[in-house]
Amino acid sequence: MGHTRRGRETALAATVTALLVGALAAATAWLRLGPVARGTAWAEDGGVFLREHLALGPVASLVHPYAGYLHLVPRLVVDLALSFPVADYALVVSATSCLLAGAVCAAVFLLARDVVPSWPLRLVLAVVPVVLPTAPWEVSGNAANLHTFALFLTPWLLAYRSRTWWGAAGLAVVTVLALGTEVQAVLFLPLLVLAWLPTRTPYPSGPLAVVQPRRLVPLPVTLAALATGTAQVVTALTTTRVARPGDPTAADVVAGWLLQTVGGLWDADLTAVAGTVVDHGWWVLVVPAVLVLVVVLLGSVVALRSGRWRAAVLAVSLLVGAGVVWTAALLANRSADGRWSTAPPTALVTATPSRYAAAAGMLLTAAVVVAAAVLVERVVTSGRSGRRLVGRTSRSGGAAHVVRSAVGWCVVAVLVTTCVANASTVTRRDAGPEWQPQFRDAVATCRADPRAVLDVRTAPWTAVVPCSLVLRDR
């Protein structure tokens, strides 16, 4: 009875903490946008998603493919936003997108507890999507790029082993939403194997005890992931994409990854990063990239040697995923290839953050945090049971652990410092045009001609809003 009550109290505390993390993350995403960006409709939010909702209806548009795959959550956000007065459409989309980003952070905070037991390090991991230096430039605060946040969440959804059937059912729903939003999430389907293997759950005192929940508990998430992933693959194979495929050279893939992904982790101002490359050479990015690779591989090796194979698999998967996502973006979209390896200095210094690099940057940062968490934790053996225990750096340890721990904390300190230094950044929507002011005279115009349509400027396109939406709210 005591164990049950203690377990419920622990679960309640974890839930409350996750909600606080989600609220903090959502507020961070909202504040980093700025007032003009929040009130400006971005790309597909005011374009194809809005247009197809009006043409197909709120239900049929949910599963209508665009650009070769399904966009389930963004279309749900548009459905929600259109239930409010149309003049508030852009603000509602921005607010909902920030709330969903916060929800992703809260979910990762909960789902990563078996891999990153230390809550401060898990907090750093969870808020990566909203504190990434380049996130506000394009991917944060709009429905069109919610697939980036879905991609970040997917590895943790698939690798987590639920404790209860209710938890598994809830995660299955979230899995459908995540994979139904981002086709590249299917790359992480092999991580489902981790959910079927026993987990070791950290208790407050430190031990890692093997947990054996009901054998078939991972089944709902597995079925949801496979079914939704299949739907995405079929859609991709049967739908024609408008974007022309790219043909990048290996040098462009590497140079772009160094500048956009690795450089974007350090500074949101890629013009300054590119200027440093022009002045001093590519080694200024190669060195930190190699250090990142060494940290992740070192953490993975330490994890394997200490029996934390789940952390090792996830760290390597996130690292590989960062490279695959970036490469796939260049192969699928010719416009994404900046020809960085051959670009003249005058062109290189005009580089701006790529939305594809933001996805890769989130995964790369997550890999680094997982590896750092492994380096910081210390595994010792209980003399009585022989069971492996996890201790903190405050306990005495060998010189090797002291060095590993110092490396881990230094890596975390650098990540936190760069995120804080880039807390205030510019976005592609800073110049507007804001959505709401364009409706000041809309009622009078629509009453004069109820069948008219309004051309509303967005960034960077134009939305067509029928007067029926304007008069509906009057």
N, C-alpha and C positions, 0 to 999 in steps of 0.2 A: 504493500500500500504506500509505504514511504517512497519507494522508488518511482511508483506511478505519479505521485504528487510532485516529486522533484522533477520528473521528466516533463510534466505539463508546465511547471513554472519555468523550466529552461526553454521550452518551446515558445511560451508566451514572451519571455524576455527576448528571444531571438527574433520573433516576429515584430515586436515593438522597435527593436533596434533597426531592423531592415526597413521598416516604414520611415524611421527618422533618416536613414541613409537615402531612401528614395526621395523624400521631401527636400533634403539638402541638395541632392543631385539635380532635381527638377528646377529648384530655385537658381542653382548655379547656371544651368543651361539658359534659363530665361534672362537672367541678368547679363550674361555675356553677349546676348544678341543686341541690346540697345533698343530704344523705343521705335525708331524708324524701321528697323529690320523686322521687329515683331509685327508691325502693322502692314507689311508688304507681302503680298502673295508671291510665292516662288515657283517658277517653272511649271511642272505638271500639276501643282496644286491649283493653279488658276487656268491651266490648259487642259490636257487630255483627261485628267481625273474628274475635273468639274464638268467638262463637256460630255463625257461618256455617262456620268451620273444623270445628267439632264436628258440624254438621248435614250439610255437603256433602262434607267430606273435604279433605285438603290440596291436591289437584289441582283439583277442580272449583271450589273457592272462589277460586282464583287469578284466574279471569276472570269471576267473578260481579260484576255491577255494583252499586254502592252510591252513592246520592246523585247518580246521573246519569252516573257515569263509572267507569273501572277504577282499581283501587288495587293494582297488581302488587307493588311492593316492600313496602308495609306488610303485605300478606298473607304474603309470603315471610318477613318478620320474625316474624310470629305462628307460622308453621309451624316456624321454627327454635326459638323460645322454648318451644314445647310439646314439643320433643324433650328438654328438661331437666326436672327435677322441677318439678311444677306450683307448688310453694311458691316457686320462684325465678322464676316467670314475669315478674313486673313488673321485677325487676332485669335479667333477660336482655333484655327489650324495650328498656329504657332504655340499657343498655350497647351493644346492637347499633345502636340509633338514633344514638348518639353516634359510634360507629365509622363509620357510613355518612355522617354529617355530615363527619367527618374525611376520608373518601374523596372526597367532593364537593370539599372544599377542595384536596386534593392534585391532583385532576383539573383543576380550574380553574388551578392553578399551572402545570401542564404545557401545557394547551390555550391559555392566554393569552399564550404567549411570543412569538408573532408580532405581537401587538398591544401588549403591555407588555414590552419587552425588559429593562428594569431589574428585577432580581430583588427588591430591597427594595419597590418599588412593586407588583410582582406578588404579593408576600407579603401586602401590605395588602389587595389585591383578593381574593386567595384565601380569606382568613380572615374575610371579611365575614359569612358566615352564622352563625359561632359567636361573633363579638364584637359583633354588632348589639345595642345596649342592650336592646331589648325581646324578643330571641329567647328567653330562658329562661322568660318569663312563660307561654307556651303552646306555641310551635312546636318548641322544642328538646327532645331526649331522649325522644321518643315516636314510635311508628310512625304514628299518626293524622295527623301533620303533616309526614311526610317528603316529601309532595308539594311543600311549599314549597322544600325543598332541591333537589328535582328541577327545579323551575322555574328556580332560579338557575343550575343547571348547563347547562340546555338550550341557551341561546344560544351557549355556548362549544363544545358538542358539534357543533352544526350548522354553525358558521362555520369550524371548524378543517379544514385540509386535511392528511390523513395523509401521512406520508412512505413508508410501506410497506403492503403488503397485510395483513400480520399486525396492524399497528396499526389499519387500517381495519376489520378483522373484530372486533377487540376493542371499538372505539368503536361499532360497529353493535349489539353486545350491550348496551352501556351505554345506547345511544339507545333501544332497546326498553324497558329498565327505566325510564328517565326519562319518556318519553312515555307509557308504560303506567301511570304513576303519577299524572300531572298533565295533565288535559285542556287547561288553559290554555297548556300548552307548545306547542300547535299554532300559537299566535300568532307564534312565532319561526320557523316553517317557511320563510318567504322567505329567511332567512339561509343556507339551503342553497346559494344562488347563490354565496356567498363561497367555499365549499369547492371550487367548480369553477373558480375563478379562480386565477392564479398567486399565490404568496406570496413575501414577501421575508423571509428568515430572518436575524436578527441574529447576527453572529459576535462572539466576545469582544472583538475589536479595534474593533468598531463598524460595519463596512459592512453595508449591506442588499443582499444579493445575491439576484437573482430565482431562485427554485427551481422547476423544472419536473418534478415527480414523474410517475409513470405516469399517463396521461391519465384512466383510469377508476377510479383509486383512491378517489375520493369516492363511487362507486356503492353500496358496501355500506351506508354510513350513510344515504345518500339513500333507498334502498329501505326500510331499517328505519324511518326517520322517517316516510315517507309511509304505509307499511302500518300502523304503530302509531297514527299520527295519525288515519288513516281509521277504525280500530277505535274510537278514542275518540269521534270525531264521530258515528259510527253509534250507539254506545252512548248518547251524550247525546240523540240524536234519538228513540231508541226506548225510553228508560227514563223512567218517571215519577219526578220528584223530590218528596220530602215537603216540603222547605222551600218556603215561599211566596215568590214573586218580589217584589222590592222596587220602589218607585216614588219614588226619591230626587229631590229638586230639584237643580238645578245648584249652588245655593248650599250644599246639604248635602254634595255630592260634593267641592266645593272646600274647604269648612271642615273636613270630616273628613280630607281629604288633608293639609291644613296641620297639624292637631292630631296626628293619628295617625301619619302617615308622616314629615313633616318634623320635627314635635316629637319623635317617637320616635327620630330620629337623634341628638338632642341630649341627651335625658334619658329614662330608662326610667320615671321617676315622672311619668306623664301628669297626675296630680292637681296637681303643682307647675306643670307646663306650662300646664294649663288655668287655674290660679290666676293665673298671670302674664298670660294673655289677659284674664281678667276684670278684673284691676287696671289694665292698660295698653292693652288693645285688641288686635285681630287683627294689627296692624302688626308685632308682635313675631315673628310667624311668617311674615308676607308678605315682610318684608325678607330673611330668610335663604333663603326659597324662591326669590325673584328672583335672589339671588346664586348659588344652586345652578344655576338655569337659565342664567345668564350664563356661569358657568364651563364648563358642558357645551357650550353653543353656541360659546363662544370656542375651546375645545379642538377641537371638530369643524371649525370654520373653519380653524384652524391646521393640522390634520391634512390637510384637503383641499388646502390651498395647498402643503403640503410633500410631497404624494404619498402620504400615509398614509391612503388612503381606507378601508381596512379598519377602522382605529381610529375614523374618523369615523362609519362606518355602525353600528358596534357601540355607540358612545356614544349616538347618537341613538336607536337601537333600544331600548337599555336604559332610557333616559329615557321614551320613549313607552310602553314596556312597563309601567313603574311606574305610569303614569297609567291605562292600560287595565285592568291587573289590579285596581287599586283600584275603578275605576268598575264593572267587571264584577261584582265581589263585592257591591256595593250593589244592583245590578240583579237579581242572582240570589238574594239572601238579604235578606228584609225585616228579619230580626233584626240584620243588620250595620249598618243605618242608625241612627246615634245622634241624628239630627236636630240636628246640632251648630250649624247656623246660627241656629236658633230656640230652642235649649235655654236655660232660665234658668240663671243662674250657679250655683245650688245643684245643678243636675243636671250642668252642664258639669264642675265640679270633682270629680265622682265617676268621671270617665272612666278606663278601664283599657285597656291595650294590646290592639289587635285583631290576631288572627292574619292577617287579610287585609292589614293595614298592614305586618306583618312582611315579607310577600312583596314588597310594593311598596317597602319600605325597603331591602331587599337589592338590588333592581334599581337603585334610585335611587343608592345608595352606589356600586355598581359603575360606573355611568355617570360619576359624579364622579371616581372613581379613574382610569378610562381617560382622561378629559379632562385630569386633572392630570398624568398620565404624558406625554401629548402636549406639554403646556406646558413640562414640565421638560426633555424631550429637545430637542436642537438639531440641525437638518438643515443640512448644508453641502454644497457641490458639489466633487467632486474635479476639480482642474484638468486632469488627464491624461485621465480617461475620461468626465468629465461625469456620472458616476453619483452618485446621492444617497447620502450617508453619514449615519449617526446618531452624534452626539457627545454627551457629557455636559456638564453645566453647568460643569464645571471648565475647559473650553476657553473661550477668549476668544470673545465674541460681541457683537452689537450691543445697544444700549440696549433695544430692543423685546424681545429674547429674555431679557435680564436681568429685565425686568418680568414677562414671562410665567412665567419660571422661579420668581420669588419668589411669584407668585400660586399656582402649582402646589404648591410646597412648603408654603405657608401652609395651603392646603386640606387637604393630607395631614396636616399637624400637627394641625389642628383635629379631623379625623376620628379620628386615633389618640388624641388627648387625651380626646375624649368616650367612646371605647370603654374606655379605661383607667379613667376616672372612674366608668363604669357596670359595671365588671368583676364586682361582687358585686350581684346583683339577686334579687328575690323571684319566686316562681313560683306558679301557681294550684294547685300540688300541695303547697305547704309545710305545709298542715294535714293532709295525708294524705287518707284512711286508708291506712296501709301494708298491702301485700298479704301479706307473709310471716307476720306475727304472727297473722293470722286462721286459719292452718293448724296452730296448735299442738295443738289437740284434734281435728283433722280425721281423723286415722287411726283413733282410737277410735270416732268417730262413724260413719265409713264401714264399719268392720268390723262394727259393730252392725247396719247396714243398707246393704249394698253397692250397692243400687239407688237410694239417696238422692242428692239434689243439694244442693250447698252454695251459699248466697247469700253472695257475697264482695263487700264494699263497695269501690267504686272512686271515683275523682274524675272526674265528679260523679255517676256512675250506679252500678249494681250488676251484678256478673257472676254467671252461673250456672255452677258447676263440678261436673260429675258425679263421683261417688265413684270411678268406674272410673279417672279420672286420678290420684286420690290414691293408690289401692291399686296402681296400675301401678308406682309407684316404690318399693314395699315388698316 
